[in-house]
Each structure stands twice: as C-alpha cells, then as structure tokens.
Amino acid sequence: MRLIHNENLSFDGAIENGNFEIDNIGTLYLAGLDDFKNESVIIYPIPTKDVIYIKTNSSTIDSIEIYDFLGRKKNVKHSNLYEVDLSNLENGIYLLKIFSENGMLTRKIIKS
C-alpha cells in the first residue's frame, strides 16, 4: 500500500472504493500497487558474470525486461522467467523489470 498525504485536502469522513482510500485527514492509500514490491523477491547473484536467478514467494512472473541506464531495452536469453542469461551484455549496471499479476518490480543488477 502506498501512502500519499496532501495537507491541503480536507473533508468530513472517509472515502473507500476498493482501489483507494482517503482518510479524514487527507491521506490517500493506493491499495494493491505495492503488493508485489512487499513480497519476497530474491535476485541472485549480484554482481553476476552471466546468469541471474529470480525467486519469488507467491507471485508468478509473467514477463521480464532488462534496460540499460539510457532506457534502451536489451535482448537477453532465458529458458524460463526465473533464470536470465546476461552473457550477451557488456559489463555494467542494468535495470531488471519483473512483471506479475501483482504489478511491476524494478531492481538494479550488475554484470561484471
């Protein structure tokens, strides 16, 4: 759950619709957006020479993407979504985006 507070927002009572909730002091709670981020996702080894492994407790990974720090999507090989071969990438720092039914998670990975 993500919290957003706006001191300029005020009203009597609270609003809740399943996607968000606003309490009576103006704090907005966005439900579900950080569920995937809060569950255990383990990415190892970091740094890596060639392959990284992804382990999650409950979510099924739908897709993964790797980006360099200039925002260019990189082509990587993976036989499954839990083992990613980075051997075709140059050494450096990349962003790994993991997509699941619970949202998207971004982690920094290092290839050395």
C-alpha positions in Angstrom: 0.0 0.0 0.0 1.4 3.4 -0.9 0.6 6.5 1.2 0.2 9.9 -0.2 -0.6 12.8 2.1 -1.9 16.2 1.0 -2.3 18.8 3.8 -4.5 20.9 1.5 -7.1 18.2 1.1 -9.7 18.1 3.8 -13.3 16.9 4.1 -15.5 15.2 6.6 -15.5 11.4 6.7 -13.6 9.0 4.6 -13.9 7.5 1.1 -13.1 3.9 0.2 -13.8 2.3 -3.2 -11.5 -0.8 -3.3 -8.8 0.9 -5.3 -8.0 3.6 -2.9 -9.0 5.0 0.4 -8.8 8.6 1.7 -9.0 9.0 5.5 -10.5 12.1 7.2 -7.1 13.9 7.4 -6.4 13.7 3.7 -4.1 10.7 3.4 -4.6 8.7 0.2 -3.9 5.0 0.4 -3.5 3.3 -3.0 -4.3 -0.3 -2.5 -2.5 -3.1 -4.3 0.1 -1.1 -6.0 3.0 -2.2 -3.8 1.8 -5.7 -3.1 4.4 -7.2 -5.4 7.1 -5.0 -4.1 6.4 -6.0 -0.5 6.6 -9.7 -1.1 9.9 -11.5 -1.0 11.7 -11.4 -4.4 15.2 -12.6 -4.4 17.6 -11.9 -7.3 21.0 -13.5 -7.1 23.9 -13.4 -7.6 24.6 -9.7 -7.8 27.0 -8.9 -9.2 26.9 -11.7 -11.8 29.1 -12.8 -14.6 26.5 -14.4 -16.8 23.2 -15.7 -15.2 20.9 -14.2 -12.6 18.2 -16.2 -10.8 14.8 -14.9 -9.6 12.9 -16.4 -6.7 9.5 -15.2 -5.5 7.4 -16.5 -2.7 3.9 -16.3 -4.2 3.7 -14.4 -7.5 4.0 -16.0 -10.9 6.3 -14.0 -13.1 4.5 -13.0 -16.4 7.5 -11.4 -18.1 10.9 -9.7 -17.5 12.7 -6.9 -19.3 16.3 -5.6 -19.0 17.2 -1.9 -19.6 20.4 -0.1 -19.6 20.6 3.3 -17.8 19.9 5.1 -21.1 16.5 3.4 -21.2 17.3 1.1 -24.0 15.7 -2.4 -23.8 18.2 -5.2 -24.0 17.7 -8.6 -25.6 18.5 -11.4 -23.2 18.1 -15.1 -23.3 16.0 -17.0 -20.8 14.8 -20.6 -20.9 12.3 -19.7 -18.2 11.4 -16.5 -16.4 13.3 -17.4 -13.3 16.8 -17.8 -14.9 18.1 -15.0 -17.1 21.3 -15.3 -19.2 23.1 -11.9 -19.4 26.2 -13.3 -21.2 25.5 -11.2 -24.3 25.5 -7.9 -22.3 28.5 -5.8 -21.6 29.7 -5.3 -18.0 27.7 -2.6 -16.3 24.6 -1.7 -14.3 21.2 -2.6 -15.7 17.6 -2.3 -14.6 15.6 -5.6 -14.3 11.8 -5.1 -14.6 9.7 -8.1 -13.4 6.0 -8.1 -14.3 3.4 -10.3 -12.5 -0.3 -10.2 -11.8 0.5 -8.1 -8.7 2.3 -5.4 -10.5 5.8 -4.5 -11.6 9.0 -4.6 -9.7 12.3 -2.8 -10.7 15.7 -3.9 -9.4 19.2 -2.8 -10.2 21.5 -5.6 -11.4 25.2 -5.6 -12.0 27.1 -7.6 -14.6 30.8 -7.9 -14.0 
